[in-house]
Amino acid sequence: MSKKLNVKSCPFCGSTECVPRLMLGSSRFYHILCTNCGTTGPLVEEWDSKKKGVELSVNLWNKRK
């Protein structure tokens, strides 16, 4: 069973449809994307593990001010 990610809502539009994504054309850069307004979170570079890349991107997204 996979662990549910707790991703905070978008700081601009308030949408809860924010999902972790692999940057287009990349195999190691992850970020969070708001599917409503297109806002993206900071890029995380992770070579070894997709799971770790997703978790790091969620942590950065959730720690924003």
Summary of the structure (lengths in Angstrom):
residues: 65
radius of gyration: 11.3
end to end distance: 31.7
largest distance: 32.9
contacts: 162
relative contact order: 0.25
helix: 20%
strand: 22%
